Amino acid sequence: MYSKGLHYVYQSSPNLRMLEDEFADGISRAVGVSGDSRAQVKARRGFINITFFIYRRAHLMMSHGVADKNYLLRQDPKGGLEINKYQAVCVPGFWIKQKLLAHKRLELDSHQIKVVGWPRIDALLAAAAKRPERKRPSTRSEIKVLWAPTHGSEVQKGKLAVSSYPALMEYEEKLADIFDFEVSLHPNVRGGGRPTFEQLLDADVVIADRGTMVYEAWALGKPVVFPSWLIGEGNKQQKKGSAENHIFKSNIGCHAWSFDELVDMVTSATGLGADVSSFMQDYLPPHVIGRSYDLIADAVLEIDGMKGSRIKPKVRVDDEKRGVLSDLKQRIFSSFKIRAR
């Protein structure tokens, strides 16, 4: 029996609000609560708090995206890991779980890292199952191609690009002349809105780089072509140890090293290669497909059953400085008292 209320700690930016609402609705249904509360940044006492962004305080955290990007290895101000403050962390599969467990600064036990799959893939697969089977296009102009890049905020001065946005915009008109071409930019770029769904279901081939769309397309059995002449070296050099770094270094999937090669790969791409299928077995294992919300609900109920479960304080350098200053003030005050005597 579930005894506490659910509270969702949202991020402060509205760009991904619809995604947060989608996840919150699904988790609350699976847990079996008729109502919940949601607020930006602030946790709520007496409730089980859930968040989708790593810098928020909560009991349970599931990343807002299924891509790795070393997101769960972000450091706190004292050099520890941000995820150490949670009582449970949800990951899509064993690939990320094993990576976390191997990290020397991880303070969580294996049972606190929950393999739950990815809820949006369950929704995409359910929607795809209701659609009539699409016949293979007979001409290039009939091939539905979706370019779905992650945002380009990771690009920093002196570093190579890891996102195909905005560099591939130079080729949009050419691609539209050849294929039935569509674009779905990241919500952070287009200023929020519904996450890409129908366009992904309609696509025959996806052009992507290092974001959630790579894994969602692969889970649907859709080939992904990487514009590696624009982003290959950047992804080989940055976010080392991440799944995306591994994909580019190991040449998993279709990597085009020129625009002409990209056109050829999109034209001939059908299904997933053995290398992609093998990787996805570990990254999004078959036994979690279709069960994500139920598995997340199990993690919530486990926290509910823990005695004295509380939200750990966020690690701040300022707290340490305040402690030092407090000690200093106490010593100064004591010395004044001694002199007064």
C-alpha positions in Angstrom: 0.0 0.0 0.0 1.4 3.4 -1.0 1.4 5.8 1.9 3.0 9.0 0.8 2.1 11.6 -1.9 4.2 12.1 -5.0 5.9 15.4 -5.7 7.8 16.2 -8.9 10.7 18.6 -8.7 10.8 20.3 -12.1 13.6 22.3 -13.6 13.2 26.0 -13.8 13.2 26.3 -17.6 9.9 25.7 -19.4 11.5 24.2 -22.6 11.1 20.6 -21.5 8.0 21.0 -19.4 5.8 18.9 -21.6 8.3 16.0 -21.3 8.3 16.4 -17.5 4.5 16.3 -17.4 4.4 13.2 -19.6 6.8 11.4 -17.3 5.0 12.6 -14.1 1.6 11.5 -15.5 2.9 8.0 -16.4 4.7 7.4 -13.0 1.7 8.6 -11.0 -0.6 6.3 -12.9 1.7 3.3 -12.4 2.1 4.0 -8.7 -1.7 4.3 -8.4 -2.1 7.8 -7.0 -5.0 10.0 -8.2 -3.2 13.2 -7.6 0.3 14.6 -7.2 2.1 17.9 -6.8 4.6 19.6 -9.1 6.8 22.6 -8.5 9.9 24.2 -10.0 13.2 23.5 -8.1 11.6 23.0 -4.7 11.2 19.6 -3.0 8.2 18.9 -0.7 8.5 17.5 2.8 6.5 14.4 3.6 6.2 13.4 0.0 8.4 11.1 -2.2 10.1 13.6 -4.5 11.0 12.7 -8.1 13.1 14.7 -10.6 14.3 14.4 -14.1 17.2 16.8 -13.8 20.4 16.0 -12.0 20.9 19.3 -10.0 17.5 19.1 -8.4 17.1 17.5 -4.9 14.8 14.5 -4.6 14.6 10.9 -3.5 14.6 9.4 -7.0 16.0 10.7 -10.2 15.5 9.6 -13.8 17.3 11.5 -16.5 15.1 13.6 -18.9 16.9 11.9 -21.8 17.9 8.3 -22.7 21.3 9.3 -24.1 24.3 8.9 -21.9 26.5 12.0 -22.4 28.1 11.2 -19.0 25.2 13.1 -17.5 25.0 10.9 -14.5 28.7 11.4 -13.7 28.4 15.1 -13.2 30.4 16.3 -10.2 29.1 18.2 -7.3 31.1 21.2 -6.0 33.3 19.1 -3.8 34.3 16.7 -6.5 31.9 13.9 -5.6 29.0 12.8 -7.9 25.7 14.6 -8.0 23.8 11.2 -8.1 25.1 10.3 -4.6 22.5 12.5 -3.1 19.6 10.3 -4.4 18.2 7.2 -2.8 17.6 5.7 -6.2 18.7 6.5 -9.8 16.9 5.1 -12.8 18.9 4.1 -15.9 17.8 2.6 -19.2 19.9 -0.6 -19.1 23.0 -2.4 -17.9 25.5 -0.5 -20.1 25.1 2.7 -18.0 24.6 0.8 -14.7 27.9 -1.0 -15.0 29.7 2.2 -15.9 28.3 3.9 -12.8 29.2 1.0 -10.6 32.8 1.1 -11.9 33.2 4.8 -10.9 35.4 5.2 -7.8 33.4 8.1 -6.4 30.0 6.4 -6.6 28.5 6.0 -3.1 25.3 4.2 -4.2 24.9 0.4 -4.0 24.0 -1.7 -7.0 20.4 -2.1 -5.8 20.0 1.7 -5.8 20.6 1.9 -9.6 17.4 0.7 -11.2 17.3 -0.6 -14.7 13.9 0.7 -16.0 14.2 1.1 -19.8 12.9 4.3 -21.3 9.2 5.3 -21.0 8.9 7.1 -24.3 10.1 4.0 -26.2 7.2 2.1 -24.7 4.8 4.8 -26.0 6.5 4.9 -29.4 6.4 1.1 -29.8 2.7 1.0 -28.7 1.8 3.7 -31.3 3.9 2.0 -34.0 2.1 -1.3 -33.5 -1.2 0.3 -34.4 0.0 1.6 -37.7 -0.2 -0.2 -41.0 3.1 -1.6 -42.1 4.9 0.8 -44.5 6.2 -0.5 -47.7 9.8 0.2 -48.7 9.9 3.4 -50.9 10.6 2.6 -54.5 12.3 6.0 -55.2 14.6 8.3 -53.3 12.1 11.1 -53.3 9.7 8.8 -51.3 12.1 8.0 -48.5 11.0 9.9 -45.4 14.1 11.3 -43.7 14.0 13.0 -40.3 16.9 15.1 -39.1 16.6 15.2 -35.3 19.7 16.8 -33.8 20.4 17.3 -30.1 21.0 21.0 -29.1 24.4 22.5 -29.8 25.1 24.0 -26.4 27.9 21.6 -25.8 30.0 23.3 -28.5 32.7 25.4 -26.8 35.4 27.6 -28.1 38.3 25.6 -29.4 36.4 22.3 -29.4 35.0 20.3 -32.3 31.2 20.0 -32.8 29.4 17.0 -31.3 25.9 18.0 -32.4 24.9 18.2 -36.0 23.0 21.4 -35.2 23.5 23.9 -36.7 26.1 22.7 -39.1 23.8 20.4 -41.1 21.5 23.3 -41.8 23.8 24.1 -44.7 22.6 20.9 -46.4 18.9 21.2 -45.7 17.8 22.4 -49.2 19.9 19.7 -50.9 18.4 17.0 -48.7 14.9 18.3 -49.3 15.5 18.2 -53.1 16.5 14.5 -52.9 14.3 13.0 -50.1 11.0 13.6 -48.3 12.9 15.6 -45.7 11.7 16.9 -42.3 13.4 18.5 -39.4 12.7 18.3 -35.7 15.0 20.5 -33.6 15.6 19.9 -29.9 13.1 21.6 -27.6 15.9 23.8 -26.2 16.4 25.2 -29.7 12.8 25.6 -30.7 11.7 26.9 -27.3 9.8 24.0 -25.9 6.8 22.1 -27.2 5.9 18.4 -27.6 8.9 16.0 -27.9 9.4 14.5 -31.3 6.9 11.6 -31.8 4.8 11.4 -34.9 7.7 12.6 -37.1 9.8 9.8 -35.8 7.1 7.2 -36.3 6.7 8.4 -39.9 10.4 8.4 -40.8 12.2 5.6 -42.8 15.6 6.9 -41.8 16.8 9.3 -39.1 19.8 11.6 -39.3 21.0 12.2 -35.8 24.1 12.7 -33.6 24.3 12.0 -29.9 20.9 12.6 -28.3 17.8 10.6 -27.3 16.6 10.4 -30.9 19.5 8.0 -31.7 18.2 5.4 -29.2 14.5 5.9 -29.8 15.0 5.4 -33.6 17.1 2.3 -33.0 14.5 0.9 -30.6 11.9 1.3 -33.3 14.2 -0.6 -35.8 14.9 2.6 -37.8 18.4 3.1 -39.2 20.3 6.2 -38.0 22.9 7.9 -40.2 25.4 10.0 -38.5 26.9 13.0 -40.4 30.3 12.1 -39.1 32.2 14.4 -41.4 30.7 17.2 -39.2 30.7 15.6 -35.8 32.7 12.4 -35.8 36.0 13.7 -34.5 34.3 15.8 -31.8 32.4 12.8 -30.5 35.6 10.7 -30.5 37.4 13.3 -28.4 34.7 14.6 -26.0 32.6 12.9 -23.3 35.1 10.1 -23.1 33.7 6.9 -21.7 30.1 7.9 -22.7 27.9 5.6 -24.8 28.1 8.2 -27.6 31.9 8.3 -27.5 31.8 4.5 -27.7 29.4 4.5 -30.7 31.7 6.9 -32.7 35.0 5.3 -31.7 33.7 1.8 -32.4 31.9 2.9 -35.6 28.6 1.4 -34.5 25.9 2.2 -37.0 26.0 4.2 -40.3 28.7 6.9 -40.3 28.9 9.1 -43.3 32.2 10.9 -43.9 30.9 13.2 -46.6 27.5 14.6 -47.8 27.5 12.2 -50.8 28.1 9.3 -48.6 25.3 10.4 -46.3 22.9 10.4 -49.3 24.1 6.9 -50.4 23.6 5.6 -46.8 20.2 7.1 -46.4 19.2 5.7 -49.8 20.3 2.1 -49.0 19.7 2.0 -45.3 17.3 -0.8 -44.1 16.9 -2.0 -40.6 19.6 -2.3 -38.0 23.0 -3.8 -38.4 24.3 -6.6 -36.1 26.6 -4.1 -34.3 23.6 -1.8 -33.4 21.4 -4.8 -32.3 24.2 -6.1 -30.1 24.8 -2.7 -28.5 21.1 -2.1 -27.9 20.7 -5.5 -26.1 22.9 -4.0 -23.3 21.8 -0.4 -23.5 18.1 -1.0 -23.6 17.6 -4.7 -22.7 14.5 -6.5 -24.1 13.1 -7.5 -20.7 12.4 -3.8 -19.8 10.6 -2.9 -23.0 7.0 -2.1 -22.3 7.5 -2.1 -18.5 9.3 1.2 -17.8 6.6 2.9 -15.8 5.9 -0.2 -13.8 9.6 -0.6 -13.0 9.9 3.1 -11.9 6.8 2.6 -9.8 8.5 -0.3 -8.1 11.5 1.9 -7.2 9.1 4.5 -5.8 7.3 1.9 -3.6 10.7 0.6 -2.4 11.6 4.2 -1.2 8.1 4.4 0.4 8.9 1.3 2.4 12.2 2.6 3.7 12.2 3.9 7.3 13.4 7.4 7.8 13.8 8.1 4.0 14.8 11.7 3.6 16.1 13.9 1.0 19.9 14.4 1.3 21.1 18.0 1.3 22.7 19.3 -1.9 26.4 19.6 -1.7 27.5 23.2 -1.8 31.0 24.8 -1.5 29.3 27.7 0.2 28.2 25.5 3.1 31.8 24.5 3.7 32.9 28.2 3.6 30.2 29.2 6.0 31.4 26.5 8.4 34.9 27.8 8.2 33.8 31.4 8.7 31.6 30.3 11.6 34.6 28.7 13.3 36.7 31.7 12.7 34.1 34.0 14.2 33.8 31.8 17.2 37.6 31.9 17.8 37.7 35.7 17.4 34.7 36.0 19.8 36.4 33.7 22.3 39.7 35.7 22.1 37.8 38.9 22.8 36.2 37.3 25.9 39.6 36.1 27.2 41.0 39.7 26.8 38.0 41.2 28.5 38.7 39.2 31.6 
